[in-house]
Amino acid sequence: MRANSIKILIADDEPDVLEFIEYNLMREGYDVIKASNGKQAIEKAMAEKPQLILLDIMMPEIDGIETCRQLRAKKEFDNTIIAFLTARNEDFTQVQGFDIGADDYITKPVKPRLLVSRLKALLRRTQTEKGASQQVFGDITIDPEKFLIFKGDQPVTLAKKEFELVQLLASKPGKVFTRYEIFSEIWGQDVIVGDRTIDVHIRKVREKIGEDLIKTVKGVGYKFDQ
């Protein structure tokens, strides 16, 4: 999922935390909405309809747990991603958060690139889970909802990263994805992998689904041909 037009609401009562998160998310191209307490977060969520809401737990007016509970009670936020960003890491708090409908729980302090990677993964996963449709390329069918690829009528067994790689390239047939884009989207910017990791995964995928669909663009990256 690309950052363009995606709104993220962040709610925290610490101005420096809000500025830190806003800066790093805006660098990635996201539209950022800020709130300094739970009551304000609910009001802004109702007005702006963000795709993702990041809530601190310890906030004035209404805390993060209750804010999440009230948002989840509203039908229009059924498909909204809600994650907690908090310094509290007690097990009971995490369980309570997940029980009322939170999608993730991120403990601060958190490195900027790790935070961005976690949010990208949430957006990507939710897009897949909530209504992604099948794609057909010749005798290859990609079914994101079932996390499966078929060659003709036969399922093809792919490792998780192999499937994510195919899904990324197939999301925009003909577009050349640079090696940096692939690393960032599939492995995350904070994950250290070898230089040949992408090449090895591409080779394995080609062995399983055929040589023709994934093309190498020398010196740039890879693209998915229809």
Secondary structure, 3 states (H helix, E strand, C coil): CCCCCCEEEEECCCHHHHHHHHHHHHHCCCEEEEECCHHHHHHHHHHHCCCEEEECCCCCCCCHHHHHHHHHCCHHHCCCEEEEEECCCCHHHHHHHHHCCCCEEEECCCCHHHHHHHHHHHHHHHHHHCCCCCEEECCEEEECCCCEEEECCEEECCCHHHHHHHHHHHCCCCCCEEHHHHHHHHHCCCCCCCCCHHHHHHHHHHHHHCCCCEEEECCCEEEECC
